[in-house]
Amino acid sequence: MASGVLAAIHICGFRVLALETENPSAIRRTVAFSEAVRIGHCSIEGIEARLIAKEQAAELIVSGNCELPADSKANRSSFIPIAVDPTGELISELQPAAVVDAIIAKKNCGTRLDMAPLVIALGPGFTAGKDAHIVIETMRGHNLARLIYQGTALPNTGVPGLVGGESALRVIHAPVAGTLRVIHDIGSSVARGETIARIIHTDGSVTDVAASLNGIIRGMLPDGFTVRSGLKMADIDPRLTELNNCFTISDKARALGGAVLTALLSRGIVP
């Protein structure tokens, strides 16, 4: 979801900086700019993101010197810088025009109204006017991407949104703690009951993880990731003909990106 927001405002010319944790656990890795933390750089729909040292952030953002080489195939001439800064220390240093909390943690992890002239928060856990100036609805349905100026987004139901007629079955959580070994990665077609990954316990024993339904794997934590029991580790799309969905920004993420762009422009914040 955060990557959909980053793509939208980056394409429109806003100077952006993404702050991430040291070990991102996004399962939709092929459409998550957080992959840059793991491998140094990544590209989504022609938009490139690069990991930068926290100490470089101020210089790059203030100078606007996030240029790509002239022969780059990216659809913009600049990249999105990503710094590891889970507590948001750079926010007070850089004093941005706006802060967007797109963690989607279903709770407030520390976002405050005084962080910037405009603070935007996505999803439940925030109250507009108290935690953020604007809250954006993230629940699928009629109100998806609606800007909320008073009150809160709908509470978290704990049930994944309906995709291809499936909801809870399409998301797979780690049954035990251990080290993940991926057998079928993103883009693979799988059948219900087929082993898609294994979790290696500290004692060397193995727990197989099976596909919950027929479909295409569109989300999977990276091989070697240390999982805890109950951690979301994979996502299966039951729409067997929609392979491209694994590698493009989703409709929901695009909607949220458009909502953040609307919020910025409506408050007079322009590129």
C-alpha positions in Angstrom: 0.0 0.0 0.0 2.8 2.4 0.9 4.5 1.7 -2.4 1.3 2.7 -4.3 1.4 6.0 -2.4 5.1 6.5 -3.1 4.6 5.8 -6.8 1.7 8.3 -7.2 3.3 11.2 -5.5 6.7 10.5 -7.1 5.3 10.4 -10.6 3.6 13.8 -9.9 6.9 15.4 -9.0 7.0 15.5 -5.2 10.3 15.1 -3.6 9.9 12.1 -1.3 11.8 10.0 1.2 10.6 6.7 2.5 11.6 5.5 6.0 11.7 1.7 6.6 12.5 -0.9 9.2 15.7 -2.8 9.2 14.0 -6.0 8.2 10.8 -5.3 6.1 8.2 -8.1 6.2 6.2 -7.2 3.1 5.1 -10.3 1.3 4.2 -8.5 -2.0 7.9 -8.1 -2.6 7.7 -7.6 -6.3 5.6 -4.5 -5.8 7.1 -3.2 -2.6 9.8 -0.5 -2.6 10.9 -1.9 0.8 12.8 -4.5 -1.2 15.5 -1.8 -1.7 16.4 -2.3 2.0 17.0 -6.0 1.4 18.9 -5.9 -2.0 20.0 -2.2 -2.3 17.6 -1.2 -5.1 14.4 -2.3 -6.8 12.1 -1.1 -9.6 8.3 -1.2 -9.8 6.6 -0.3 -13.1 9.7 1.6 -14.2 10.1 3.6 -11.0 13.4 2.9 -9.2 14.0 3.0 -5.4 17.4 2.9 -3.8 18.6 2.4 -0.3 20.6 5.3 1.0 22.5 5.8 4.3 20.6 7.6 6.9 23.3 10.2 6.9 22.8 10.9 3.2 19.1 11.7 3.5 19.3 15.4 4.3 21.8 16.1 1.6 19.9 14.2 -1.1 16.5 15.5 -0.2 17.5 19.2 0.3 19.6 19.2 -2.9 17.1 17.1 -4.9 20.1 15.2 -6.2 18.4 11.8 -6.6 19.2 11.6 -10.3 19.4 8.4 -12.3 22.0 7.8 -15.0 21.1 9.2 -18.4 20.7 5.6 -19.9 18.2 4.6 -17.2 15.0 3.0 -18.4 13.0 4.4 -15.5 9.9 6.5 -16.4 11.3 9.4 -14.3 14.8 10.8 -14.1 15.0 10.4 -10.4 14.8 7.6 -7.9 12.9 7.2 -4.6 15.4 7.2 -1.7 14.8 4.8 1.1 16.5 5.1 4.5 16.4 2.7 7.4 14.8 4.8 10.2 12.1 2.9 12.0 11.6 5.5 14.7 11.4 8.5 12.2 14.3 10.4 13.6 14.8 12.1 10.2 11.4 13.7 10.3 12.4 16.3 12.9 15.7 16.8 11.1 14.3 17.4 7.6 11.1 19.2 8.7 9.0 18.0 5.7 5.9 19.7 4.4 4.0 16.5 5.0 4.3 13.1 6.7 2.3 10.1 5.5 2.0 7.2 7.8 1.4 4.3 5.4 2.6 1.5 7.8 -1.0 0.0 7.8 -0.3 -1.5 11.2 -3.9 -1.1 12.2 -2.6 1.0 15.2 -0.7 4.2 15.7 3.0 3.4 16.0 4.0 6.9 17.1 2.7 9.3 14.5 1.8 12.7 16.0 -0.1 15.7 14.7 2.9 18.0 15.2 5.3 16.0 13.0 4.6 18.3 10.0 2.2 21.0 8.7 0.2 18.1 7.2 0.1 14.6 8.7 -1.8 12.0 6.7 -2.5 8.5 8.2 -3.8 5.4 6.4 -6.2 3.0 7.9 -7.5 2.3 11.4 -5.8 3.3 14.6 -5.8 7.0 14.0 -8.3 9.8 14.8 -8.4 12.8 12.4 -7.7 16.0 14.4 -5.9 14.1 17.1 -3.2 11.8 15.6 -3.3 13.2 12.0 -4.9 16.0 10.1 -6.4 13.6 7.6 -7.1 9.9 7.9 -7.7 7.8 4.7 -10.0 4.8 4.6 -8.2 1.6 3.6 -11.1 -0.9 3.8 -12.3 -2.2 0.4 -15.8 -1.1 -0.5 -17.7 2.1 -1.2 -15.5 4.2 1.1 -12.1 3.0 0.1 -9.7 5.9 -0.2 -12.1 8.4 1.3 -10.5 11.4 3.1 -11.6 11.6 6.7 -11.3 15.0 8.4 -13.1 14.1 11.6 -13.2 10.7 13.2 -11.6 7.4 12.3 -11.3 4.8 9.6 -13.4 1.6 9.9 -12.0 -0.8 12.5 -9.8 -3.7 11.4 -11.9 -6.8 10.9 -9.0 -9.2 10.8 -10.4 -10.7 7.6 -8.5 -10.1 4.3 -10.4 -8.4 1.5 -12.2 -10.5 -1.1 -10.1 -11.3 -4.2 -11.3 -13.7 -6.9 -14.0 -14.9 -4.5 -11.6 -15.8 -1.8 -10.8 -14.0 1.5 -9.2 -15.6 4.5 -7.9 -18.7 2.6 -5.8 -16.7 0.3 -3.5 -15.4 3.1 -1.1 -17.9 4.7 0.5 -17.4 8.1 3.5 -19.2 9.4 2.3 -22.1 11.5 5.6 -22.2 13.6 8.7 -20.1 14.2 11.9 -20.8 12.3 13.8 -20.0 9.1 11.8 -19.9 5.8 12.8 -22.0 2.8 10.8 -21.0 -0.2 9.9 -23.8 -2.7 7.5 -21.9 -4.9 8.1 -18.1 -5.1 6.0 -15.2 -6.4 4.5 -15.9 -9.9 4.3 -19.7 -9.4 1.1 -21.6 -10.1 0.2 -23.9 -7.2 -2.5 -26.4 -6.3 -4.3 -26.7 -3.0 -2.3 -28.9 -0.6 1.0 -28.5 -2.6 4.0 -27.6 -0.5 5.0 -24.0 -1.2 7.6 -23.5 1.6 9.3 -25.2 4.5 10.1 -23.7 7.9 13.3 -25.0 9.5 13.2 -25.1 13.3 16.2 -24.4 15.5 16.6 -28.1 16.2 16.7 -28.8 12.4 13.3 -30.3 12.1 11.0 -29.1 9.3 7.4 -28.0 9.0 5.9 -28.0 5.5 3.6 -25.1 4.5 0.9 -26.1 2.0 -1.1 -23.9 -0.5 -4.5 -23.2 0.9 -6.1 -23.0 -2.5 -5.4 -23.3 -6.3 -3.9 -20.1 -7.7 -0.8 -18.0 -8.3 1.5 -17.0 -5.5 1.6 -13.2 -5.5 3.2 -12.7 -2.1 5.9 -14.6 -0.3 8.5 -13.6 2.3 12.1 -14.0 1.0 14.0 -17.2 1.4 15.9 -17.3 4.6 13.6 -14.9 6.4 13.2 -15.6 10.2 9.5 -16.0 10.8 7.5 -16.0 14.0 4.5 -18.2 14.5 1.4 -16.4 13.1 3.4 -14.0 10.8 1.8 -13.4 7.4 4.2 -15.2 5.1 2.4 -15.7 1.7 -0.6 -14.7 -0.4 -2.3 -16.7 -3.1 -4.3 -15.1 -5.9 -7.1 -17.5 -7.0 -7.3 -15.8 -10.4 -5.1 -18.2 -12.3 -5.0 -16.0 -15.5 -3.8 -12.9 -13.7 0.0 -13.4 -13.5 0.7 -9.8 -14.3 -1.0 -8.8 -11.0 2.0 -10.2 -9.2 4.2 -7.5 -10.7 2.0 -4.4 -10.9 0.6 -2.0 -8.3 -2.9 -3.1 -7.2 -6.1 -1.2 -7.6 -6.3 -0.6 -3.9 -2.8 0.8 -3.7 -3.5 3.1 -6.7 -6.6 4.3 -5.0 -4.8 5.1 -1.8 -2.0 6.8 -3.8 -4.6 9.0 -5.5 -6.2 9.8 -2.1 -2.9 11.0 -0.6 -2.2 13.1 -3.7 -5.6 14.7 -3.3 -4.9 15.4 0.4 -1.6 17.0 -0.4 -3.0 19.2 -3.2 -6.1 20.2 -1.2 -3.9 21.6 1.5 -1.8 23.6 -1.0 1.2 21.3 -0.9 2.5 21.1 -4.5 5.6 19.6 -6.1 
